[in-house]
Amino acid sequence: MKMSAEIEIGKRYHILNTYVNALSMDETVQAVEKIIKRGVPTQHVVVNALKVNLMIDDKQLLNIVNSCPLINADGASIVWAAKHLGVPLKERVTGIDLFQNLIKLANDKEYKVYLFGAKEEIVVTVKRILEKQYPNLHIVGYRNGYFTEADEPEIVKNISESGADMMFVAFSSPKKEYWINKYLKQLNIPFVMGVGGSFDVIAGVTNRAPLWMQNHGLEWFYRFIQEPRRLWKRYIIGNFKFVRLIYAEKYRLKSGGTING
């Protein structure tokens, strides 16, 4: 499938209905720097079990995700799936960890950053925290994520005039994938990444799982026990569906199928 920036970064492996680049965190950061230097507007995505499940029925999302030249394994579920399907992923590269590593890169290399999404008080807090933590960080613009469709042309114009090298969009999926894809060329920013709820975490509104749970692939369970009524369908039914798909794919491969590289 043709990718938006007409480049492919690192070895790319097929997992169910999508792809993953087999890159470590350091290699991913290096790849992003290459994208920025190249200067062609590029959309980045991460994949997890939820997104894979959504893409089964949502062909627009499927095409958007698979057209991105850099796709990282955000969820422990993808790493687990890779092991069962013989895909040599080096490590999990979560969206929030990549976001924080790229902010450090921006500070070190003087790349300009735009922050977009979340409530006004949250994005303002994130800006303040990041600027305090990284004295050389140049945040050239920020905006909350509350707007109407009629506001979008002016928003896109203002963002495109910011001169940002990288932009982080804190919307939920699949809204962030749709929005970035729709306006990618008009934004004229070399690297645009959806970061979901990362702003809430940086601002201290929500907490990440303890490190031991992160290391054992249990972040989903930590989120689930905090909001079981809202998340039971996503994590209990969704994870069961994903596991069933992986075992069906594993059986298919043993029966003579191949994994597309």
N, C-alpha and C positions, 0 to 999 in steps of 0.2 A: 504494500500500500504506500502511495506517495505521501511523504511527510511534509509538514508545512514549511520548514526551513530548508528542505531539500538536502538535509544532511542526516547522517546516522552517527551516533556517538557511542563507541564501544560495541561489543557483541550484544546482540538483541535476541531474546528467546521468547518463544510462543508459550503462553500459559492460558489454557482454555480459549476464551474469546479475545485475549489481549496479548500484549508483549511486555517484557521487562528487560531493561538494560542491566547487564551483570557488572555493576560498578560498586566499588566501596564508597563510603562517604567522601574520602579524600579525592577519589577519582571523579566523583560527581561534581564536587566543587571545582576541580580543574576543568571539567567539561563545561560548566556554566561560565567560567572565565573565558573559555574559547568562544562561546556563544556571544558573550558581551563584546569581545574584541571584533568578532565578525560583523556585528551590528545589524543583523537581520532579525526582525521581530519574531520571537520564538516562544511558544507556549510549553510550559513544563507541567507534567502531571505525576501524581503518585497513585498507585492502585492498591486496593485492599479487597476483602471479601465482599463488602457492601457494594463497591463500585462494579466489581465483576458481575454480581447479581443484577444490578441495575441495568448493565449493558446488554443483558439477555433480551430484554424487551424494548430497551431504548436505543434504537439504531443510530439516532443522532449523536448520543453520547458515545456510543461505540466508535463511530467514525472520528469524532473529535479526539478521543483518547488515543486511538491507534495512529492518528496522523501526527502526533507529537514525537519529535526526534529523541526526546529524553524522558523515559518512564522509569520511575523508581518503585521498589517494593516497600510500601509504607506499612502494611499490615503484617503481623506475625503469621497470619493465615497464608499470605503469599509465599513467605519463606518456607512454611510447612509444606505447601503445595509443590514448591520447587524441588524439595528433597524427595517427595514421593514420585515426581515426574522426571527426575534425573536432570533437572536444570541447575547448572552450577552458579547459583547466586552467591556472591561473596559475603554479603551481609544485608541486614535490613537498613534502609535509609528512610527514616520517618520524615514526614513533612515538617514537623516542628523543629526537629534537630537540624535538618537541612536549612531551614529558614534562619536559625540562629548562627549556623556556620557561614551562611552567605552574608549576614549582617556583619560578621567579623571580617569577611573578605572585603566588603564594601568599605569598612573602616580602614583596613590596611592598604587597599588599592585606590582609595578615594573615588569609588563608584557612587553615583547619585541614586538615592532610593526614594520610592513613592509607596506610601502605605494607604490601603483602601479597604474599608469594610468595618464591621462591628458598630457598636454604638459610639456616639461622639465622645463621651467621657472615656471610653475604653481606648479608642485609637489615639486620643490625646495623651493618655497615660502611657501607652506603649511608646509613643514618640519620646516622651520625657525620660522614660526608663532607659531606652536604647541610647539616647544622646548622652545620658549620664554615664552609662557603662562604656560607651565608645566615643571618646572626645573628638575623634577625627571623622565621625560619621556625618555625612551630609544628606539629611532628609529634605528633599526639595519640595515635597508636598504630601498632604494627607487629606483624607476625606472619610466620613462615616459611610456606612453601607445602606443608608435609608434614603431612597429617592424613588421617583416615578419614572416611567418610560420616557415621559416628556422631558425630564431633566438630563437624560443620557447624552444627547449631542453636546451640551455645554460641559458636562463632566468630562467627556472624552477629549474635547478641545483643550480644556485646562490641563488635563493629564499629559496630553501630547506636547504641550508647550513647556512642560516642566523640565525637560531635558534629562529625565531619569534614565539610568542604565538598567535598573532592575525594579520591578514592581511586585508587591505582594498583596494578593486579593483575599480578604478574610470573609468569604461567603461559604455557605454549605454546598455540598454536592447534591444535584448536578448543576446548580445555579452558577457556580464559579466557572465551571468548564464551558457552559453555554456563553456566558458573558465575555470571558476572555477571547474565546474563539470568534465571537461576533465582531469584536472591536480590535482584534490584535493588530492588524495593519494600520488602523487609524491611530492607535495609541503610540505607535512608532517608538516602542521601548524594546531594546534587544532581548530582555529576559523577563517573562511574566509568569508568575507562579501563584497558584491557588494554595492558601494555607489554612483553610477551614477555621477551626476555633483557636488557632495559635495565639491570636491577639488576646483572647480571654485568659489564656494561660500566662502569657507574659505579664498581663496587667494584674494577675492574682485573683481574678474572678472565679476561675475554675482551677483545680489542681490536677497535675499528672499523677499517674500511679507511682508508688514507690519504686525505686530503681530495681529492686529484686523482682518485682512484678513485670517491669519493662523487659528485664533480661530473660524472663521465662515466658514471654509472649502473653502476658495476662492483663495488659492494659485495657483490653475490651471488657474484661470481667470487672475491673475497677470502675470503669464508666457505667457498666450495667448496674452494679449494686448501688450506685449513687442515684440513678434514675430508672429503676426497673420497669415502671409502668410505661414510660416513654420508649425505652430501648429494648424491651423484651422481644418484640417482633424482629428488629434489626439483628440482634445478636443471637437469640436462641433459634428462631426459625431460619434466619439468614445464614447463620454459621452451619446449621444442619444441611441446608440446601447446598452450600458451597462444598462441604465435605463430601456429600453424595456426588457432586459433579466431578470432584477430583478422583474419587475411586472409579467412577465410570470412565474417565479419561485414562486412568492408569490401566484399566482392563483393556480398553481399546488399543493402547500402545503395545501391550503384551500380545495382543492378537494380530499384530503386524503393522500398526500405525507408526508414524514417525513424528517427532517434534520438529517443528519448523524453526530454523535459526534465522 
